[in-house]
Amino acid sequence: MKQDYSLAPKSEIDSTEFETVADVVPLYPNSSQLNETFAELERSLPFVEDESWGNLLRFTDNLTAPLHRWFLFKEGYSYKLVDKILDRFDLPGKSSAILDPFSGSGTTLLAAQKRGIPSVGLEINPFAAFLGRIKTQWYRIEPEILEKELSLVLQDNEHPPANLPALSTLHNNKYFPNGHADELLKLRNAILRRPCSQETKDFLLLALLASIEDVSYLHKDGRLLRFFQRDIIPPKEALSNRTKIIIEDLENLIQQDENGTQNPCIPQTNVIQGDARDLDSVLDQHEISDQFGLILYSPPYPNNFDYSEIYKCELWLGGFLNSYEEWRNLRLRTFRSHPSCSFPETHCLKDNVALREVYQLVEKMAKCPDIGEPGSRARVRAPKVIRGYFDDVYLMLEQQKIRLKTSGYIICVVGNSRHGNLHVRADTIIAKIGQAIGLELVEIRVARHRQSRSQQVQKLRESLVVFQKNN
């Protein structure tokens, strides 16, 4: 059933309302008791420890790979992960396509494209959807034209009146010294004024947005943009450098084509801005009737990261957001992995008898007395994140099941997290939800253990939760 995410109560864009009523410690298991509960439960699940997959969950390989390197999408995984999965799991039927319902920067889609496999990506963040779409349409632009238009943009000295977007970050000289934010806006407007194709403008705009960290003291670090003073360069130089990287990759790919080393047949690749919890309806609206042999993705982890905050400069400078109200509405449509706004409550797990065991586990976590100090913000917001997150997991898996071919695979790359002293085992809960809705749990492949930001003692799993759809 489609959920209405547009009716949430109003909240300020940069703050969350917190209850002031004193906490009463509930009679629910503490973190140690929950650890024992989950340890017993996990003995019956098909966990596989395999550190050979660990480095594939990082974006590092993509930093030097053609196309992938056009934008640093820190939260992404390696294109080599997609290759390894395709080598390991056989897609059902010769015409199977791949779906990534959280497509981010397009890593899955580009890897599928290189192997001649059609693919579809969904992405709720309009900047990320733009990024994935441009990267997967690399073959539609001629490097000579891009180079010519770059030169004309850099020579453009017309500066009609234009105000910076309302985002306060862009007006802070501490973050954007020497008028660099104004220069970025002038370059954006120069790009938009060019009488060239929309594709050419889009590629130049991507290069401009990729240069934001080159020209500012802002650095994407975990859940925040942090002030980090370092050597920076002028915006024109940054735009030129970023565009030349794109041109170099395009020329190399064309050369490979001429030498017969690049597959000249580009499979159909679609990137759609849409909600993974409403997958079936979104695909229908775009007249995509396919069922998919592989659904591969990494959803947000339950770790309080709000990607509309992390990529806010790209969203505003790129013209994807024009007001704080639009920003708030985007946040309300995101996966409920963070407390940046007051999301509507749902009761998906509670109302489904088949999910009663999962619901009870989630409630024990949400009411764990070790989730935060009595009266703290964490004590109020963490339970809402935990409940909302796993309701959203249920909604996304139900939609994926509809669009999965018989004998096809769902592979969810997810990491566990901590709230206070509570260890939130996302991989285990996702596995149990998938089983409850009728998917076969093939394995939970633990690729690596990472340090918690707040607790250096306990390491947190990152895993591939693998399901298959049987008759």
C-alpha positions, 0 to 999 in steps of 0.5 A, a space after each residue: 500500500 502506498 504511504 502518504 509522506 506529505 502529511 507530516 507535522 511541520 518542523 523547522 528545517 534545521 531543528 527537531 522538536 524534542 519532548 521535555 517530559 522526564 523519562 521513566 526507565 521502562 522494564 525492557 531489556 538493556 543492551 547486554 540482554 539484547 546482545 544475548 537475544 540477538 546472539 541466540 537468534 543469529 545462530 540460526 541465520 546463515 552468516 558467512 564471514 568473508 573479509 575479501 569483500 570488505 574493501 569493495 564496500 568503499 568508494 576508493 576504487 571509484 576515485 580513479 575509475 573512468 566515469 565513476 571518478 567524476 564526483 566523490 560520492 563518499 557513501 557509495 560502494 566500489 564498481 568492483 562489488 557489482 562485478 563480483 556479485 554478477 560473477 557469483 550469482 546467475 541472473 535468471 533468463 538471458 534478458 534479465 535487467 538490474 534494478 538499484 532502488 537507491 542508485 546514488 551516484 550510479 555505480 551499479 548502473 555503470 557497472 551493469 552498462 559496461 557488461 551490457 546489462 539493462 538497468 534501472 535506478 531510483 533515487 529520491 535525492 534530485 541531485 543524486 538522480 541528476 548525477 547518476 543520469 549524467 554519468 550513465 549518458 556519457 556516450 551522448 556528449 562529444 568531448 570536442 564540443 564540451 571542451 569548446 563550451 568550457 572555454 566559452 563559459 570561462 571567457 564569459 564576462 557578463 554578470 547580470 544581477 543574480 542573488 545567491 540561493 537562500 541557503 545560509 551556508 553559501 553566504 558564510 565567508 568562512 566556508 566560501 572565502 574570497 567570494 567563491 560562492 558568488 563566482 560559482 553562481 556566476 559560472 552556473 549562470 554562464 553555463 545556463 546562458 550557453 546556446 548549446 544542447 541541454 546535455 552539454 550544459 548538464 555535463 558542465 553543471 556536473 563538473 561545477 558541482 563536483 568542484 565545490 569542495 575544491 573551492 571551499 573549506 567544507 568537507 563531507 565527513 560522516 553525517 555532517 559538512 565540516 569546516 576543514 581549512 586547507 589549500 583551495 583553488 579559484 572556481 574557474 580553475 576548479 571547473 576547468 580541472 573537473 571538466 578536463 577529467 570528464 573530457 579525458 574519460 570520454 576521449 579514452 572511451 571513444 578510443 577504446 570503441 575504435 579499437 574494439 575493446 569497448 562494447 559499442 552496444 550500450 544497453 538501456 539505462 534509466 535513472 528515475 527520481 522516485 521513492 523506493 518505498 513506492 517502487 512499483 507505482 513509480 516504475 508503472 508511471 514511467 512505463 517500465 513493466 520489467 521484472 528484474 533478475 537482480 535488485 542490488 542496492 545499499 539503503 541508508 543505514 540507521 545512523 542518523 545521516 541525512 543526505 539532503 543535509 550532506 549534499 545541500 550545497 549541490 542541491 541549492 547551487 544546482 537549482 534542485 532546491 529553491 526554498 527552505 520549504 522545498 528542502 523540508 519537503 525533500 527531507 520528509 520524503 527521505 528514508 526514515 534513517 535520521 531525526 532531521 524532521 518530524 516524520 509521520 508515524 506508521 505501524 507496518 510491522 505492528 499491524 502485520 501478524 507475519 511480522 510479529 516477531 520482528 516487531 517485538 525485536 524492534 520494540 525492545 530496541 526502541 525501548 532499551 534503557 541504554 539508548 541514551 541518558 534519561 531526558 536526553 535528545 537521543 532518548 527521544 529521537 532514537 526510538 523514532 528512528 528505529 521504528 520508522 527505519 524498519 517500517 521503511 525496510 518492510 515497505 521497500 522489500 515488499 515493493 522489491 518482491 513484486 518486481 523481482 523475477 522468480 529465481 532472481 536475487 535481492 542483495 542489500 548492502 547495509 551496515 549496523 549502527 549504535 544509538 547510545 549503548 544499543 547495537 542496532 543490528 540492521 542486517 539481522 532485522 532486514 533478514 528476518 523481515 525478508 523471511 517473513 514476507 516470503 523471500 528465501 534468505 540465502 546468506 548474510 555475508 559479513 564483509 567487514 567490521 568498522 569502528 563505531 564513531 562514538 564507541 571505539 570498543 565494539 565494531 559494527 558489521 557491514 554485510 550483504 543480505 542476500 535473498 532469492 525469490 522462489 515459486 
